[in-house]
Amino acid sequence: MKDRLYQDIDLVQFYDYDNPWTESFDHFVRWSKEAHNILDLGCGTGTLTIELAKKDKRTIAIDIAEEMLQEASKKSDHIIWKQADIRTIKLDEKFDFILLSGHAFQVFLTDEDRLEVFSTIREHLNKNGIFVFDSRNPLGKEWLTWNEAESSRNFIHPLYGKIKAWNTCTGDADLLTYHTFYQAEASGQIWEASSRIAFPSKENIIALTEQAGLKVNMIYGDWQLNEFRENSEEMIFVGGLQTDKI
């Protein structure tokens, strides 16, 4: 199903303003410090990718949404931008650092999809390489705050001026549909898109990584890098290849 939030230029034009640099990006940059080559899976408009690629690091960035890559490619021509499905892409090289950021992992709705993603990571990770990805902890039930009152935020768009953004949702951890709204204050015009995500459990994710030949070495519970606890908001997985798979 086409996700208009990422595949409709009328919605993509708001993405960078609604998703500025975050604390999480600083950690991805730090984790990639020793890497010589980087694979960014689900790169979006490339804000983080560009920072990762500094200091002449060879960087390949993948996204399924051509519209997002169009915006990304305007920012840098030193990165190899590729439109592809990360479940099935095959590149003839391996990488020191592979990431999947911004909760992009949650767009994969089935165990089969998730296992394919982990298999992609395994096939492209160097023997001493590391992978990092994040997913919201389903026990935190963050989606309960996805209503207009609690999720409302504002930013300035160069064409439309002040924009109010907010989210609503239906469903639960197994399959949730969230709706994103942008409203121009001056004209009242509203843009809207619906997206589907899932909230797999920590246990589910670990089992699938092991099945794929990966090993999770650490799970953080927030972007202050506190150790994961049952009520943590985030699940930030850091790992590498299983030693017997190298």
Steps between C-alpha positions, in 0.01 A plus 500: 500500500641839401569716804422857396691648794823385332393448139294808420703815437219712648565328834875449461548877478424520874720212611823680585319777687303248706804276556803717585831376638448307823712372787477151353693613192796603715530143625484352149784733402704386801434130431619546141820684594737210429315376190660535158180418313137538602168359385196708595180298463189718479691827466200726436603850395857435606549749785683244714664326203684814396654542844599132508673533164732781604879443514487310170314196629357293215126508557213327322149608597188300417136597505194360328346846454623677187353827625710490817813423301429792268523730800805318637694520175464880499707514819805300392649340192771320700260229619374211289122528521310189395128436473438143612316276744738429787344158549637379168786726396833330428818703473834351410681637805499495878490785748650593835184673621138433406214702642123520485397817682191705583286197592502402132520137614136524611368526145570127464177344615572126505767269634576398142570864406714556810701185440571615144627833633730323747621270223589808295702632793676166547592470131649850488675527838875464534620239748592769755225739395212626712134559432265735684125544469221630719140402567251635750434279802142369470471491879543878502184545291621828354211493254265600782642852467435512128203731512465861393532643850819315599680470166444854369812683387587797277767591248556758229483393136665733243196498271200463733627673814399367839389138490322310776568125497339224703429126502211270578491122485291184506603145586753361744852355522434220249391737224448871543391758246610851582382811322719806448346842446658826386294818507611839366401769748459769235268313263363217712604247234554149639720222365445149641658156465451160664783260584511148644756380753541221754657485846677162522621397844861488614479121520362476147774719360782317677369163382492619139847653513637170631317309229661725241850442635534826691577562866361786709772617737317788670148640527456858615169632629528866402723745315689580818621141453364368826473122513167363376233437764149365463344848500761664274369710213752373246675181400834587341678187380876491446669184377702312242532161335475182701856378547422156357356667186818692416 
